[in-house]
Amino acid sequence: MKITGLEVLTLPDHGDSMMLVVVDTDEGIHGLGEVGIRSRQRAVAGGLEHLAELIVGEDPRRIEHLWQVMFRRGFFPADRFLGAAIAAVDVALWDIRGKALGVPVHELLGGRVRDHVPAYVHVGDGYHDREWFLDRCRELTAEGWRHLRFAAPHDADDTLDARRCLRDSVELFHQVRDTVGHEVELILDVHTRLDPPEALTLCREIEAARPYFVEDPLRCENPDSYRMLRARTGVPLAAGEQYGSKWEFRTLIEDDLIDYARVDIGVAAGLTEAKKIAAMAEAHHIKLATHNPLGPVTAASSLQLNLACPNVAIQEHQTDPDPEIAALFIARPTIVPGRVEMNELPGIGVDIDREAARRYRATAAERPHLRAADGAFTNW
């Protein structure tokens, strides 16, 4: 079997662009992967052009070998953008391997260790209308969701005052806890918006409300910054969605600075690398909480990883594609309130009507530009 080509598809997704990669072979079997970094898709597309030159004509069954070639061949090791390109190709290769053997990928990763994967859902960003927001929490709980995720608030005009964000986050978290009770788990995503003083105070102020975890309380560039936070708060911490390899995860895992590793298969160089990160985390009793604000392809690849890894806590679910785009998928994971269902479809368990998908083009949405009150740039 030889790789004959690589095709990139971009599909509209709630005002954004879902970037998919199809790898074709000379035996008529194709694999599907997804790029996890949407904000710089033109940079990733350039990376995919380079990768195509490396893999066309190669045997797609040599997954580890091709991963090493893609990650290291250019002398400068892959960064996050090239890692996101590698991720899409790598997942497609695993999809091909599973389809060729007629088995789901989790069987190739050691077989399933669970019957389904727990999932959490996004409440949404409507926290400025507090009554609507709390009603939405009640609705999702009534539907059967037992893990709710929401973000640290910023002002409606895209101003982020760190002290006000701290106060609003504490108030909002306690309001949601009072609304849904103690049987529902709550996840607060700080989204790297705060510096250590505010992040520490926030974590301490919501400890009594028992967060499931606080996600990305600090920026990712310096993982050593988590040492102070780890030593001075008792809330579970989660981080890693911006990391592109096991080397970037190393400090957080080896120094026990987090409780949950937020591995994004579409960013962290694919299933090949994600499985290694999971093994590193297992040795430190750190669980996976896989990141996926993306589409059905990453939901499917995350499901395959999570079915096969013992140290998995939960999988992220943001929203389904619009019905018109969802209809393009011939097969995709079944997500019901609270979990992602196992299936026995070969490969990663997702496929698309490629002819219909080619009729679409999409451009990635520009992310919000948050500013501090004095006009300085700050993280979204």
C-alpha positions in Angstrom: 0.0 0.0 0.0 1.3 3.5 -0.9 0.1 7.0 -0.2 -1.0 8.7 -3.4 -2.1 12.1 -2.2 -3.3 14.5 0.5 -6.3 16.8 0.2 -7.4 19.7 2.4 -11.1 20.5 2.9 -12.4 23.6 4.7 -16.0 23.5 5.9 -18.1 26.3 7.5 -18.5 25.7 11.3 -20.6 28.2 13.2 -18.8 31.1 11.6 -15.4 29.4 11.7 -13.5 27.0 9.5 -13.3 23.2 10.1 -10.0 22.2 8.4 -9.9 18.5 7.4 -7.2 16.4 5.8 -7.8 13.4 3.6 -4.9 11.0 2.9 -5.5 8.7 -0.2 -3.8 5.4 -1.0 -3.4 3.3 -4.1 -5.7 0.6 -2.7 -8.7 3.0 -2.6 -8.6 3.3 1.2 -8.5 6.9 2.6 -8.1 8.3 6.0 -9.5 11.5 7.6 -7.8 13.8 10.1 -8.5 17.3 11.5 -6.2 20.3 12.1 -6.6 21.5 15.7 -5.3 25.1 15.4 -8.0 27.0 13.5 -6.6 30.5 14.1 -3.7 30.3 11.7 -4.9 27.9 9.1 -2.9 29.4 6.2 0.3 28.7 8.2 -0.9 25.1 8.8 -1.8 24.7 5.1 1.7 25.6 4.1 3.0 22.9 6.5 0.6 20.4 4.9 2.1 21.1 1.5 5.6 20.3 2.9 4.3 17.1 4.6 2.7 15.9 1.4 6.1 16.0 -0.3 7.4 13.7 2.5 4.7 11.1 2.6 3.4 10.6 -0.9 4.8 7.3 -2.2 5.4 6.0 1.4 3.7 3.1 3.1 0.9 4.5 5.3 1.2 1.5 7.7 4.5 2.8 8.9 2.8 5.3 11.2 5.6 5.7 13.8 8.2 6.0 11.1 6.3 8.6 9.2 5.6 10.6 12.4 9.4 10.8 13.1 10.0 11.9 9.5 7.3 14.6 9.6 8.4 15.9 13.0 12.1 15.8 12.6 13.0 15.8 8.8 13.3 19.6 8.5 16.1 19.6 11.1 14.2 22.2 13.2 11.7 20.1 15.2 8.0 20.7 14.6 6.4 23.5 16.5 2.7 23.8 17.3 1.6 24.9 13.9 3.5 22.1 12.1 2.4 19.8 14.9 -1.2 20.5 14.1 -0.5 19.6 10.4 1.2 16.4 11.5 -1.7 15.7 13.8 -4.2 15.7 10.9 -2.0 13.4 8.8 -1.2 11.1 11.7 -4.9 10.6 12.6 -5.6 9.9 8.9 -2.9 7.2 8.9 -4.4 5.5 11.9 -7.8 5.8 10.2 -6.4 4.0 7.1 -4.8 1.3 9.2 -8.0 0.6 11.0 -10.0 0.5 7.8 -7.5 -1.8 6.1 -7.7 -4.3 9.0 -11.5 -3.8 9.4 -11.2 -2.8 13.1 -11.7 0.4 15.2 -8.5 2.2 16.1 -8.9 1.6 19.8 -8.3 -2.1 19.1 -4.9 -1.2 17.6 -4.1 0.9 20.7 -4.5 -2.1 23.1 -8.3 -2.6 23.1 -11.0 -0.8 25.0 -10.8 -0.3 28.7 -14.3 1.3 29.1 -17.7 1.0 27.5 -18.2 4.8 26.8 -16.3 8.0 27.5 -17.8 10.6 29.9 -18.2 14.0 28.3 -18.7 17.6 29.4 -20.6 20.3 27.6 -20.1 24.1 27.1 -22.7 26.3 28.7 -21.9 29.1 26.4 -20.7 32.7 26.7 -24.0 34.4 27.6 -22.9 35.2 31.2 -23.7 38.9 30.8 -27.4 37.9 30.9 -27.1 36.1 34.2 -30.7 34.9 34.3 -30.4 33.3 30.8 -27.1 31.8 31.8 -28.4 30.1 34.9 -31.5 28.9 33.0 -29.1 27.4 30.4 -27.3 25.5 33.2 -30.6 24.2 34.4 -31.6 23.1 30.9 -28.4 21.2 30.3 -28.6 19.5 33.7 -32.2 18.5 32.9 -31.0 17.0 29.6 -28.7 14.7 31.5 -25.3 16.5 31.4 -23.4 16.1 34.7 -20.3 18.2 33.8 -20.8 21.8 32.8 -18.0 24.1 31.5 -18.0 27.9 31.3 -15.3 30.6 30.9 -14.1 33.4 33.1 -16.0 36.5 32.1 -14.8 39.5 30.2 -16.6 42.7 29.4 -19.0 42.8 26.5 -16.8 45.4 24.8 -13.8 42.9 24.9 -12.2 44.7 27.8 -10.6 42.4 30.3 -10.0 44.0 33.6 -8.2 41.2 35.6 -9.5 42.2 39.0 -13.1 42.5 37.7 -12.7 39.2 35.8 -11.6 37.7 39.2 -14.6 39.0 41.1 -17.1 38.1 38.3 -15.7 34.6 38.0 -16.0 33.9 41.7 -19.5 35.3 41.8 -20.6 33.3 38.7 -19.1 30.1 39.9 -20.9 30.2 43.2 -24.2 31.2 41.5 -23.9 28.2 39.1 -23.1 25.9 42.0 -26.2 27.1 43.9 -28.3 26.7 40.8 -27.4 23.1 39.8 -26.5 21.7 43.2 -23.7 19.5 44.2 -24.4 16.5 42.0 -23.3 18.3 38.9 -19.5 18.9 38.3 -18.4 22.4 37.2 -15.4 23.3 35.1 -14.1 26.9 35.0 -12.0 27.7 32.0 -9.8 30.8 32.8 -8.5 30.5 29.2 -5.0 31.9 30.2 -6.6 35.3 30.9 -5.1 35.9 34.4 -1.7 36.4 35.9 -0.6 34.5 39.0 -2.0 36.9 41.7 -5.5 36.9 40.3 -5.4 33.2 39.3 -4.4 32.2 42.9 -7.1 34.3 44.5 -9.7 32.9 42.1 -8.8 29.3 42.8 -8.8 29.9 46.6 -12.2 31.7 46.5 -14.0 28.9 44.6 -12.4 26.0 46.5 -15.5 25.6 48.8 -17.7 25.1 45.7 -15.6 22.1 44.6 -14.7 22.7 41.0 -14.1 19.5 39.0 -11.1 21.4 37.7 -9.9 24.9 36.8 -8.6 25.0 33.3 -5.7 27.0 32.0 -5.5 29.4 35.0 -2.2 30.7 33.7 -0.5 31.2 30.3 1.2 28.2 28.8 4.6 29.6 27.8 6.3 29.0 31.2 5.0 25.8 32.8 7.2 26.5 35.9 4.7 29.2 36.8 2.3 26.5 37.9 4.6 25.7 40.8 3.4 28.6 42.9 -0.2 27.9 42.1 0.1 24.2 42.8 1.6 24.9 46.2 -1.0 27.5 47.3 -4.3 26.1 46.2 -6.2 22.9 46.6 -8.4 23.0 43.5 -7.7 20.5 40.7 -5.7 22.1 37.9 -5.9 21.3 34.1 -3.7 22.5 31.3 -2.0 21.5 28.1 -4.4 22.2 25.2 -1.8 24.6 23.6 1.0 22.1 23.8 2.2 20.3 20.6 4.3 17.5 21.9 5.3 15.3 24.8 8.3 17.5 25.4 6.1 20.5 26.0 4.0 18.5 28.5 7.0 17.2 30.3 7.4 19.8 33.1 3.7 19.8 34.0 3.6 16.0 34.2 7.0 15.1 35.6 6.7 17.7 38.4 3.1 16.8 39.2 1.9 20.4 38.5 -1.5 19.4 37.1 -4.3 16.9 37.8 -5.7 16.7 34.3 -3.8 16.7 31.0 -5.7 18.6 28.3 -4.3 16.8 25.3 -5.7 18.0 22.0 -5.1 15.3 19.4 -5.4 17.9 16.7 -2.6 20.0 18.2 -0.3 17.5 20.0 0.9 15.8 16.8 -1.8 13.2 16.5 -2.8 9.9 18.1 0.8 8.6 17.9 2.0 11.4 20.3 -1.1 11.6 22.4 -0.8 7.9 23.4 2.7 8.6 24.6 1.6 11.7 26.6 -1.1 9.6 28.1 1.4 7.0 29.2 3.6 9.7 30.8 0.6 11.1 32.6 -0.5 7.6 33.9 2.9 7.2 35.7 2.0 10.3 37.7 -1.7 9.5 38.3 -2.7 12.4 36.0 -5.9 11.8 34.0 -6.7 12.9 30.5 -9.4 15.5 29.9 -9.1 15.6 26.1 -9.6 19.0 24.5 -12.0 19.3 21.6 -13.7 22.6 20.6 -13.5 21.3 17.0 -15.6 18.9 14.9 -16.7 15.3 14.6 -13.2 14.1 13.3 -11.4 15.2 16.5 -14.4 13.9 18.6 -13.8 10.5 16.9 -10.1 10.4 17.3 -10.4 11.5 21.0 -12.9 8.7 21.5 -10.5 6.1 20.1 -7.7 7.3 22.4 -10.0 7.6 25.4 -11.5 4.1 24.9 -8.0 2.6 25.0 -6.3 4.5 27.9 -6.8 3.6 31.5 -6.2 7.1 32.9 -9.1 9.0 31.2 -11.5 11.3 33.1 -13.5 13.0 30.5 -13.8 14.3 26.9 -14.9 17.8 25.8 -17.9 18.5 23.7 -18.7 22.0 22.5 -21.4 21.8 20.0 -22.6 19.8 16.9 -22.0 21.2 13.4 -24.8 23.1 11.7 -27.3 20.5 10.2 -26.1 21.3 6.6 -22.5 20.5 7.5 -23.4 17.6 9.8 -25.2 16.0 6.9 -21.9 15.7 5.0 -20.6 13.2 7.5 -21.5 9.6 6.5 -20.5 8.4 9.9 -19.6 10.2 13.1 -19.6 9.6 16.9 -22.8 9.5 18.8 -22.8 12.0 21.6 -25.6 11.9 24.2 -25.9 14.0 27.3 -23.0 13.0 29.5 -21.0 10.7 27.3 -19.6 9.7 23.9 -20.9 6.3 22.8 -18.5 3.5 21.7 -18.9 2.2 18.2 -17.2 -0.6 16.2 -16.8 1.2 12.9 -13.4 0.5 11.3 -10.8 3.3 11.6 -11.5 6.2 13.8 -15.3 5.9 13.1 -16.0 8.9 11.0 -16.2 9.6 7.3 -17.4 12.3 4.9 -19.1 12.7 1.5 -16.0 14.2 -0.1 -17.6 15.2 -3.3 -20.3 17.2 -1.5 -17.7 18.6 0.9 -15.6 20.0 -1.9 -18.4 22.4 -2.8 -17.7 24.3 0.4 -14.9 26.8 1.3 -14.4 28.4 4.7 -12.2 31.0 6.3 -11.2 30.8 9.9 -12.8 33.4 12.2 -10.5 35.9 13.8 -10.4 35.4 17.5 -11.5 38.2 19.9 -9.0 40.9 20.6 -9.1 41.5 24.3 -7.6 44.6 25.8 -6.9 45.7 29.3 -8.6 48.8 30.6 -5.5 50.8 29.6 -5.5 49.5 26.1 -2.7 46.9 26.5 -3.2 43.6 24.7 -4.2 40.6 26.8 -5.1 37.0 26.2 -8.5 36.0 25.0 
